[in-house]
Amino acid sequence: MASSAIPAADLRSFAEYLKGCKRIIALLGAGISASSGLPTFRGAGGLWRSYEATDLATPEAFDANPDLVWQFYSYRRHMALKAQPNRAHYALAELARRNTDFITLTQNVDGLSPRANHPSKQLHHLHGSLFTVKCTSFYCTYSRENDFTDPLVPALAIPDNTPELNPSTDDKTGEVASRSLSQALKGGEIKEADISDERVPLPALSTDVLPHCPKCKEGLLRPGVVWFGESLPSKTLNQVDKWMNAAFVDLILVIGTSSKVYPAAGYVDKARARGARVAVVNMDRNDVGSSGLQPGDWFFQGDAGTIVPELLKGVIGEV
């Protein structure tokens, strides 16, 4: 039975088209993780809202205060692990298993797609992952993926009074994570009332108790995410571009992302240029990217965790 949130005619036309699709790409944003109740960039309860992004998510911040940065990312890892993959993650993973010409490009670092057993060869992380760690030593190439240990080291254990998963449904901080707090305030995406008046006191940790590289024994490990001022992973970009340019593209699924931040937003136009039709799943009809909706596109408004499995059911069955 079709979801009441999906117009029957749109669902029927999409399902008919999907059955004939071979080469499909999905572009994922924070909206798919919101269905799992995951706090957005600055976290639940305002714990990190009083910090500028440049205090927490740059190479310079890590060099100056690795303990502060690691406490922030340990908190994000902890919260991501408390969340569970939702039906949309499982549906996309099942589609990948059934169709080796389907790839997913995610902007999310939360590890929910890997935990839904999405085939790794068909999953590309544009912004890295909270659960990848790598050595900061110039002479060391050590890295490891999908390390879901919590905490990574005893000193990074999350205090018992850490706020639980309780994100606001109108919290926009995840969508403006690429902007500084002052810019977001000026632009109106975040209100003064959303920000803690005081910074939560955090313990000062010596570098001795932070995660160290097991290979070189000297370098500190860092989170394997793309920080502000860093380039996106060229290997990932090249792999996706190679796939995109190899042949005609049938469909791009744009799920839980405004598609306004480049280069991710550019993949919608690239897919269109390769012949793709576009299907958008988003809570906000006005939030469909710089190119907007065009004739022949589909827009499905609502919770990705409910809508995506319904859209794919004709190909993958129930999840």
N, C-alpha and C positions, 0 to 999 in steps of 0.2 A: 504494500500500500504506500502511495506517495506521501511524503511529508507535507503537512498542511502549509508549511512555509514556502514550498516550491510550486509555482504555477504549473498545472498539469501539462499544458501545451509546451511550455519551455522544457520541462523534464523529458517529455516524449521526444521532442526534436533533438535534444542533446543526446539522449540515449541512443537514438537511431544513428546519429552521426558518429558517436563514440565507437559503435560496433565495427565501423569501417576504418577506424584510425589505426595506424601502425606507429608512426613516429610522433611521440608526445613528450612535451616537457612541462614540468610543474615548477612554478616559482613560489616559494613559501616565505611568509613574513610572520610577524609576531602574533597575528590574529589566530593562527592555527594552534599556537601554544596557549593563548588565552582560554581556549576551550578546555585546557587541562588545569585551569586555575592558577597559572604561573604568574607571579608578580612581574611587572614590567621592569625596565632598566634600572630604575632607582629603588626598586624593592618595596615590599609591603611595609606598612606602618611608618613610613618616612625615615627609616633607619639611615639611609644614605642620601636623602634628598638635599641635605644642606651642603653636600660636596659638589664642586664643579667636576664635570667629566674629566677635565685636565688634571685633577687631583688624583684620579683613580685609573685612568685608561690610556696612558701614554708611556712610551719608553722612558721619558724623562721622569715621570712620576715613580716608575719602578726603580730607577736608579737612585732617586732621592729617598724614597720611603717604601722599600720592598715589603715591609711588614704591613703597612696600611693597605697597599695594593693587594697583597695576598689575603688579608682578612676580608676585603671586599669580594674577591673572587671565590674565596672559600664559602662565603655566605651565599653567593649566587649558585655555586655548585650544590650546596646543601638544599637550597630551595628547589632547584631543578630536579634533584633526586627525590624530593618529597612529592613532586608532581608525577603523574603517570601519563604515558602516551594515551591519546584518545582515539576514537574510532577513525578519525581522519588519517592519523598517522598509520594505523594498521591497514586502512583501505589503500593508501598509496603504496605501502610496502607490498601488499598483495598484488597490486597492479604491476609493480616492478618485477615480481617473481613470474608473472604470467606473460610479460612483454619485455623482452630484453632491449627493445628499441625505445623504451620509456626511461627518461632521466629526470631527476629532481635536483633543482638548484635551491638550496635553502640559505636564507639570511640569518637563520636562528643559530645560536650557539649552545642551546640548552640540552642537546643530546637526546631529545625525545624521539626523533626519527630513528637513530641507531638502536635505541632501546625497544622500538617496535619491530626490530629485525629487518629494517629496510636494507636490501642488498647494497653493500658498501660501494661496489663498482658503479652503481647507478645513482649514488647520492653524492652531491658535490656541495661542500660547505664554503660559501662565499666569504664568510667572516670568521672562519675557524670554529673551534669548539672549546667550551669550558673544560672538556674532559680529555683534551690533548695537552700534554705538558712537554716543554722543550728546554734544552739547556741554553743559558744566556752567554756562555763562554764563546768567544770568537773562534776558538780552535776546536770546539766540540760540536758535533752534528746530532747529538742524542735527542730523540723525541719518542714519545709513545702515545698512542691513541686509545680512546675508549677506556680510560682509567676511571672507574666509577668509585674508587676508594673515598670514603668520607669519614673523618677528615684525611687529607693527604699525609699530614703529620700531626701528632698529638697537640701541638701548640695552636693549631688552627681549628680545634674543636669549637663548634658553635655553642655559645652560652644558652642555658636553659630558658632565659627570658627573651630569646629571639622571637620576633613576631611570626605568627603562623601565616599560612597562605590565605590571604584575604584581600586580593586586589580589587580596586574599585572598577566598576564596569565602564566608567567614563575617564579612566586614567589614561592620559595621552603621553605619559613620559616615555613609554617604549617607542612610540612613533617619532619622537624627537631626540632619540639617543645620540644622533650624530651632531646635535647642536649643543652648545654650552648652556648651562642653566640660565645665565643672564640673557642669552639670545632667546631661549624658550619663554622666559618671563616677558620679555619685550614683545615677542610675537603673539602672546596670549595663549599659547598651547598649555602652559602651566600657570596656575594662580598662586599668589603668595600664600594663600591658606593651605595649599598642598604641601608646603615645605616646613620641615621642622624648625622651630625657633632656635634649638640648640643641637649641637652635634652630640651624638651618643658617645660617651667616653669609651675609648678602645685601649687595650693594653699595648704598651710598647714592647715589641718582640725583637730580640737580637737575631741577626742573620743566621746564627748557629742553629736555631730551632726551626728555620724555614726549610722548605723542600730543596734538597740538593741533588745534583746529578749523580746517579749511580755509576755512570761510565767514567767521567773524568775526575769525580770526587771533589771538584773544586767549584765549578760553576753553580749558581743558583738556578733552579728550575723556574720557569714562568708559565703562565697560562697560554695555551696555544690559540689565542684569539687575535684578531686584527685590531690593533690599537689605533687611536686617532693619530694621524701623521704617518702611518705605515701603509705600504702598498697592499692591495688585495693579492691573494696567492696567484702568481702567474700560471702555475701548473693547472689550477682549477679553471682559470679563465680560458686557457688554451684548450683544455679538454672540452669545455662546453662549446667554444667557438668551432672546434673541429667537428663536433657532433652536429652543431647547427648548420654548418656549411656542407655537410656530406650529402644531403639529399633534401627533398621536399619535406616540410614539417606539417603534420596534419592538425595539431592542436597544441595550444599553450593554456595550461590551467594556472590562474593567478589567484592564490589562496591566502587571504589574511594579510595582504600587503597593499599599501597605497600606491606602489609602483611609481613613486615620485623621486626617489633617491637613486642617482646614477652611481655605478653602471648597472645596477640591478634592473632599473626601470627600462633600460635600453633593450632588454631581452624581449619585451613585448613587441616592440617595433621590428627587431630582428626576426622574430618568429613570423610576424605578419609578412615581412618581405620574402620569407621562404614559403609563403602560401598558407600559413596557419590561421585557423579560426581561433577566437579568444573566448574563454569562459572565465568569468570573474566570480569569486566567492568572497563576500565582504559584508561587514555589518552596516557600512555606510555607502549608499549609492553614489554619493558625491566624491567618494574616495577611490577612484578607479584609474588613477594615473594621468600622466601628462597628455597622452593621446586620446583619452576618453573612450567611451563606447562607440563602436562603429556598426553599421548595418551588418547583420550576420553574427555579431557577438552575442553571448549570453551573459546575463548578470543574475546571480542568485544571492539574495540578501538574507543574512542570518548567520547562525553559529556554524563554523566550518566543521566542527565535530559531528554535527547532525547532517549537514547538507552533503559533504563530500562522499560519505559512504552511500548515500541515496543516489547520487549522480553516477557512481561507478558500479552500482549493484548489478546492472545488466551484464557486465563483463566479469566481475570478480565474485558475484554472489554476496551473501550476508557476511559481515565481519563483526 
